[in-house]
Amino acid sequence: MIDFNTLAQAGIRSLRAYDPGHDLVALRKQATQSLLELGSNENPYGASPQAKQAVIAALDTAHIYPDPLGGDLKRALAQRHAVDAANILLGNGSHELLMQFAQVFAGPGDEVVASQYGFAVYALAAQAAGARLVLAKANPHDHAMPRGHDLDALLAAVTPRTKLVYLANPNNPTGTWYSQQAFANFLAQLPVQVLLVVDEAYAEFVDAPDYASALALRDQHPNVIVTRTFSKAYALAGLRVGFAVVHPDCIAVMERVRESFNVNALGLVAAEAALRDATHLAAAVAGNRHQREALAAALRQRGLMVSPSQTNFLLAEFGAATASIEAALVARGVILRPMGGYGLGDCLRITVGTEHENARLLVALDEVMA
Ligand SMILES: *Cc1c(COP(=O)(O)O)cnc(C)c1O
């Protein structure tokens, strides 16, 4: 037999694959009732009808390779975000880009800084690249943004060996965010040769007045890389389209490892159509906002601690009974995301559903917690 693990490069040997939570495909096959899937922060309002139409039309040319540069989508994104098309790098989901930034800019002997309770992909990216992951402590539990990013702690974790810092704003799985002012202070002190990836996967959902996208600060800070996705507010998770807004010189280096057709033809046209359907996006964002506040209130009424959230999910504390509550919910066809992998075994992450979905969740929760 071959021991493939010992053949793998050092960083990969000690790696554990991304944990998607439950085996949803198996659960769907076993299910005797429709599952209520609130574990992956998917958008329950579905994709724009125009995006679906674009996908159907593009099927006629499915035998042809897509535009390797995704020029039409880049131009649409550039217009939407008031940047140059040369500032846009497309990814097979933003996950691909998050991994590749570490692959390209960090390696053995280098350090990558991220926050405790930051998105799991940052740790994977650093380790897969063979770099050392340095975790900064998060805000304390009783902070206004419980377990959110502590930008001072992140800054203190930066050393001359740091190549890359990953931030998420808002953060997954905490739902928390940091203010424009705090970020400006952070950026002013970050050495310019340290690349800063700001993951804004949930930016479209945000309405907090103290929040600002890092996009506006890119002009003065060429080390800032902003990543976005079509998987969440745009409801195209199944088609895998994400992008980064970054200095063209950075893109030129990234292009060396980019698979030439990394974004497929259906994803390209769907994302472009979704981007143009502002009405559909606004309805999803408004629906989410309303349901998020209602669900948070309902959970708090039941005595649960719920973190403030600017996203389409809530992090709730269920205490010592978390695992049994979660299992009992699964038995009722309600799938939430266990948080043990984040060191938050007493919490569950709950995607905000539609009004009807959230009502079903609360009925199941009341049964289980009775
Ligand atoms: C969902 C999510 C992403 C997006 O992943 P895709 O690969 O674009 O689907 C990125 N970052 C965070 C923090 C997320 O929660």
The ligand as an ORCA input file, in Angstrom:
! r2SCAN-3c Opt
* xyz 0 1
  C     -20.205     31.778      2.309
  C     -18.933     32.490      2.547
  C     -18.045     32.713      1.512
  C     -18.460     32.444      0.097
  O     -18.067     31.284     -0.388
  P     -18.253     31.005     -1.957
  O     -17.083     30.155     -2.244
  O     -18.206     32.313     -2.674
  O     -19.562     30.325     -2.081
  C     -16.873     33.386      1.761
  N     -16.588     33.831      2.991
  C     -17.439     33.672      4.013
  C     -17.100     34.239      5.335
  C     -18.617     32.966      3.822
  O     -19.454     32.775      4.845
*
